[in-house]
Amino acid sequence: MCVDKTNCLIVCIGLPGAGKTTFCKKLKEIWLDYEIIHINYDEIIGSNYSSDKRKEILNDVHQLISNLQSNKTLILIDDNMYYKSMRYEYLQLARRHSISFLQLYFEVTLNVALKRNEVRTNPVPDEIIKEMNHKMEVPHQDFYFIPESFQFTAKELSDLKDVIDKSFNNPMCNTKYIPKIQHNINESKFHRIDLILRKIVSTKIKYDQKNSLNYVKTRKDVLKKIKNGEYCELENLDEENIEKVLSKLF
């Protein structure tokens, strides 16, 4: 049976320089009607990104949630979280404690991330950011976008607050409810994406004709999902990176 707790575990996803830490600190400063706990991996781990250290933080968050005394608490997990498996650990934790869970994807281009990184107090090596960008498993569903243009306007904060408040009413009680925002790709970009998909399918069929119908079906399914607002992160990628993302779907 679900426990009546209005607390939310929020995982922040994005490249170094995407604005995650700035966002978390600002939110803690201006949202006084919530208790906000900011878990900053960079401050805790530094350059020691070992699996043991990450497990230690996960266990600390587990203990933190176990000892929560107040409601309307937001626990912000501030890390790159570029692999789905990293986020899934926290989803499991939310389900274990029957609290709500939300993913915030900080949308930023590689070039912007690299430029912002240059002015950081402790910049991350460019090659690490580029590698992370290549490995980034962008959430395709059940998430909320924090675009590069996010300015903490009343409208933006109100939209985010609505999503969080709704999640309070739907904790992770062995069910799956995580609100998401629709963000449709414009027609011109959609046409270019279709051309890239056709190119991918053509190459796949060339070397694997027996599965040609499956490849064609996958292309149609992907296009349908894009029309329905999924894979909206493609909007701000160049064609090379769009092809990398889409190729992983086949």
C-alpha positions, 0 to 999 in steps of 0.5 A: 500500500502506498505511503502518503508522503508528499516528497519528490526525488528529482534527478537532474540530467545534462552535460557539465555546463548545462546549468544544473547546479546554477538551477538547483541553487537558484531554486533553493533560494527562491522556492521557500514553500518547499524544503529543498535538499541539493545533492551536488555530486561534484562537491561530494566526489570531486574528481573521484568518480568511482563506482564505490563512491557513487554507491555511497552517495546513493546509500546516503540518499536512501538514509536521508529519505528514511529520516525525512520528517517534513512533507513537500521536500524536493531532493535534487540529485545534481549529476550528469546522469548520462546513462539510463542505469544511473537514473534507474537506481534513483527511480528504484529508490523512489519506488522503495520509499513510495515517494514521487520521482521526476527527471529534469533534462537540461537541454544544451548543445555541446558548443554551449556546454564547452563555452560555459565550461571555460569559465567554471572555477574547476573546468572539466577537460573538453574531451570528457565533455565530448565523450559524455555528449557522445554517451548521453542516453537522453530520456525519451519519455517521462521527463521534463525539459529545462531548456537552455533559455530557462530564465526563472520567469513566473510562467516557467516556474509555475509550469515546473511547480505544476508538474512537481505538485502533480507528482506529489499525488502520484508517488512511485507505489510500484506504478509508473507516473512521471509527468512529461512536457510535449515539445514538437519538432518543426516541419523542416527539422522533421523532414530532415530527420525523416531523410536521416532515418531513410539513410539509416534504414537503407544502410541497414537493409544493404547489409541485412536484407532479411530484416528489411521489414523490421527496419522499415517498421522501426522508421515508421514507429520513430516518426510517429513518436516524434510527431507525438512529442518524443525525441524532442531533444533532436531539435537542437542537434546537428545532423551528425548527432541526430544520426548517432541518436537515431542509429541506436534505435535500430 
